[in-house]
Structure formats: structure tokens, C-alpha cells
Amino acid sequence: MLCHDLAAESIRLNPRKTAYLGNRAAAALKIAAQGGGKAKRFLRTASEDSITAYTIDKSYKKAYLRAAEAHMLIGERHTVRLACKELQKALNLDEDDQKVKGLLKEAQLEWEAEYA
């Protein structure tokens, strides 16, 4: 929680610094993974921060990955679809990344199984 709060203060001081946005997104994902009543709120924070980061820097691969992770965990129709697009963009940045290929395949399978 401290990391999340410190990143939030950093963002307040410099809202266009993608590293700060990425740090808060990563912290929010970890907090959400612990569960609890505020998990969804932290997933939305991770999503919003990651989207802001990759909007600022189109080559920030971690932002696409963190956004996709948050969107998959939110698990709504539109967020799963968005996760597929974000993973594709991450793969376009590094076509040899086997981890991203696997994540994209999993997301596409979930999309097809649940929503197509």
C-alpha cells in the first residue's frame, strides 16, 4: 500500500511521467491480487494508469501488459476485448516475446469461449 501511495504522490507532482504511472499500476495490481472489497477499485486504477501511460508513450510495452492484466481480471466483455487489443499491441512492439504470445492466446481463448 505504501508503494501505491508514494506513486500516487509522484503522479500528483508529475502526471505525465510514465514510470510513475507504471509503478502505481503495478502496485494496484498487487493490492488487487490480495483480494478484499477494494480489489475492483485497484484494478480500475491499474487500468486507467496503464492506459494513460501507453497513450503518452506508445512504445511502453509494460503499460500494455499491465492494462491487459487489469482488464482480464476485471473480466467484463469490453475489458476482455480491450485486453486482446492491448496484448496485440505489446506483441507488435516485440514479436519474439513468447510470454506475450501466450497471454494473447489465453485472452483470445477466453474472449471466444465467453463472449464471441
Residue, then its C-alpha position, 0 to 999 in steps of 0.5 A: m500500500l505504501c508503494h501505491d501511495l508514494a506513486a500516487e504522490s509522484i503522479r500528483l507532482n508529475p502526471r505525465k511521467t510514465a514510470y510513475l504511472g507504471n509503478r502505481a499500476a503495478a502496485a494496484l495490481k498487487i493490492a488487487a491480487q490480495g483480494g478484499g472489497k477494494a480489489k475492483r477499485f485497484l484494478r480500475t486504477a491499474s487500468e486507467d494508469s496503464i492506459t494513460a501511460y501507453t497513450i503518452d508513450k506508445s512504445y511502453k510495452k509494460a503499460y500494455l501488459r499491465a492494462a491487459e492484466a487489469h482488464m482480464l481480471i476485471g473480466e467484463r466483455h469490453t475489458v476482455r476485448l480491450a485486453c486482446k487489443e492491448l496484448q496485440k499491441a505489446l506483441n507488435l512492439d516485440e514479436d519474439d516475446q513468447k510470454v506475450k504470445g501466450l497471454l494473447k492466446e489465453a485472452q483470445l481463448e477466453w474472449e471466444a469461449e465467453y463472449a464471441 
